[in-house]
Amino acid sequence: MAKQRPPWFVPRDAASVRYAFFLSHVAEDSEEVQQLASTIHAFSGRGGRTPLTCFLDVNNWPIGCENTSVIKAFLLKSAYCVVWVTPAYLQSVRGWVWMELAYAELIELSLNAALLDLRHPYIVPVFRNVTVNQLERTPLFDYWQRQLVVPNKEYPLHELAKKLVEFHEQEGLH
Amino acid sequence: MTWTPEQLEQIPEVYRDFMVVLKPVLDSKAPGRVLRINGIPFGMVYEALSNRYDYDIEQVRQLAHNLCREGWIEEDNLGFFTPTAKGEDLIRALSGSEDGVRKTVPPLPAF
């Protein structure tokens, strides 16, 4: 008999979404990702548009809350999860980014529940200076063919920010 | 290839569903699409079909193998699936696009 809903369904209330992107990254890339968030904010606000805001741990972390609760809550408050994959990301042993990816995957599965195809991508990977060989046997491997930009090609931050803003404008919130 | 609704119905549902899972590859080829999806990993196909049919990994692998053998899909060297040209035609037809589906009139029964 057909099943209609995946067993690990995560409901998300579209009205609670406050951030355009949850920027999942490791501390080693923090400076670059902060610049990305600023550039997204500046570019998306062009021509009087409402600027897009990103959830970034260094700026938005509620003090005193349990870490995993914050990650879950703010993933749900974000329209999309950008996974900033770098050599430092792959070498990190702290594990927070992998936890974020796992929660993000559940949200994506839930957004597409009852659909067969991926109509609502939630996870947006950005591969920076990593090869597919480095991703083998990691959960990120499945995202290699999901490309905002050509992997392994050098893109300046402002170009990546522009791509993300265009993606957000194209997809809208689902 | 032009499909008739009757021909589409002759394809077992699970194969039709498999092809629909690959639709994002087709959709993301549209000019101007920002996020390109160049292939669908086996895990995503398995997730979709096992939820709907309770198939195990081997059974979904067998479906993929059958579709590859008949030239509807291709599997790249990394294990990602993409529809072939005729597979894309089929997906368009299955997705309700009027292009590629030839409407037929019903036969008139004799009274």
Chai-1 contact restraints between the chains, C-beta under 6 A:
chainA,res_idxA,chainB,res_idxB,connection_type,confidence,min_distance_angstrom,max_distance_angstrom,comment,restraint_id
A,A2,B,R52,contact,1.0,0.0,6.0,A-B,restraint_1
A,K3,B,N51,contact,1.0,0.0,6.0,A-B,restraint_2
A,P6,B,N51,contact,1.0,0.0,6.0,A-B,restraint_3
A,L116,B,D17,contact,1.0,0.0,6.0,A-B,restraint_4
A,L116,B,V20,contact,1.0,0.0,6.0,A-B,restraint_5
A,L116,B,V21,contact,1.0,0.0,6.0,A-B,restraint_6
A,L116,B,A48,contact,1.0,0.0,6.0,A-B,restraint_7
A,D117,B,V20,contact,1.0,0.0,6.0,A-B,restraint_8
A,D117,B,V21,contact,1.0,0.0,6.0,A-B,restraint_9
A,D117,B,K23,contact,1.0,0.0,6.0,A-B,restraint_10
A,D117,B,P24,contact,1.0,0.0,6.0,A-B,restraint_11
A,L118,B,P24,contact,1.0,0.0,6.0,A-B,restraint_12
A,D142,B,P41,contact,1.0,0.0,6.0,A-B,restraint_13
A,D142,B,G43,contact,1.0,0.0,6.0,A-B,restraint_14
A,Q145,B,N38,contact,1.0,0.0,6.0,A-B,restraint_15
A,Q145,B,G39,contact,1.0,0.0,6.0,A-B,restraint_16
A,Q145,B,F80,contact,1.0,0.0,6.0,A-B,restraint_17
A,R146,B,I37,contact,1.0,0.0,6.0,A-B,restraint_18
A,Q147,B,R36,contact,1.0,0.0,6.0,A-B,restraint_19
A,L148,B,L35,contact,1.0,0.0,6.0,A-B,restraint_20
A,E166,B,V34,contact,1.0,0.0,6.0,A-B,restraint_21
A,F167,B,V34,contact,1.0,0.0,6.0,A-B,restraint_22
A,F167,B,L35,contact,1.0,0.0,6.0,A-B,restraint_23
A,Q170,B,V34,contact,1.0,0.0,6.0,A-B,restraint_24
